Amino acid sequence: MELLKKLGRVLGAGIAAFVIFAIILVGLSFLADYFKTNNSFEAYLFTDSFLKPIALVFVGCWAWLAGKFLKSSKSINFGRGALILWVVVSVVPYFLSFTTTPAN
């Protein structure tokens, strides 16, 4: 019976993570399309950089929520690390692009 409770909590965390993932994906997609249609190229590139590693949001949210529901610090830390990695992977290349010079 305890195993079924844990399984239900993990599946519930997966459903909640999917909802969070879908909201972020749709929101960022609409924002990127808005910037693209208004010819705001820099804002489009920055927003689009968050869409490339979007699977980390689903994995990170699922692990973090499952850790919260099961009171497992290892899963919470893994999920938090995945979400931080998503932000770092998206932001660092964008800011590093300012260090390159155009080839004339």
N, C-alpha and C positions, 0 to 999 in steps of 0.2 A: 504494500500500500504506500509506503514511504517513497518507493521508487517511482510510482505513478505520480505522486505529488511533485517530485523533482522534475520528472519529464514534462509535466504540465506547466511548471514554472518556466522551464527552458523554452518550451514551445510558445508560451505566452510572451516571453521576452523576445523571441524571434518575430512574432507578429507585431509587437510594439516597435521593434527595430525596423521592420519593413515599412511601417507607417511613417516613421521618422525619416527613413531613407527616401521614400517616395515624395514626401513634402519638400525635402532639401533638393532632390533631383529636379522636380517640376519647377520649384522656385528659381533655382540657378539657371535652368534651361530658359525659362521665360525672361529672366534678367539678361542673359547672354544674347538672346534674340532681340530684345529691346535695344541693347547697346549696339548690336550689329546693324539694325535697321536705321538707327539714328547716327550712323557713321562715327561712333565714339570708339575708335579702335583700341586705345589703351585700356579702357574699362572693359571692353569685350575680351581682350586677351587675359586680363586679370581674372575675370569671372570664369572664362573658359578653362583656365588653369585649374580651377577647383573641380571641374567636371571630369577631368581625365582620370584621377584616382578615386572616383566616387565609391567604388566597392569597399574601400576602407571604412566608410561611414557605416555601411550595413554590418560589416564584421565587428567593428569597434562598438557600435551600439548594442549589438546582440550580446557580445561578451560582457560589456559593462552592465547591461540590465540583468543578464543571467546571474552575474556575480552579486548584484544588489539583491535579487530575489532569493538567492541561495546563501547569501552572506559569505561569499568566497572572495577573499582579498586578492588571490592570484588572478581570478577572472576579471575583477574590477580593474586591477593594474594593467592587464593585457588590453582591455577595451579602451581604457584611458590612453594608453600608449599608441594604440591604432588611430584614435581620433587626433592625437597630437601629431602623429606621423602624417596624417592626411593634410593637416594645415601646413606643416613644414614642407612636405613634398610639393604643395601647390604654391607656396609663397616664395621659397628660396630661389628657384630658377627664374622667377619673374624679376626679383631684385638683382640677381646676378646678371641678367641681361643688360642692365645699365652699365656694367663694366666693360662691355664689348664696344669696339669702335667700328664704324662702317668702313668697309674697304673701298677706297676711292682710287 
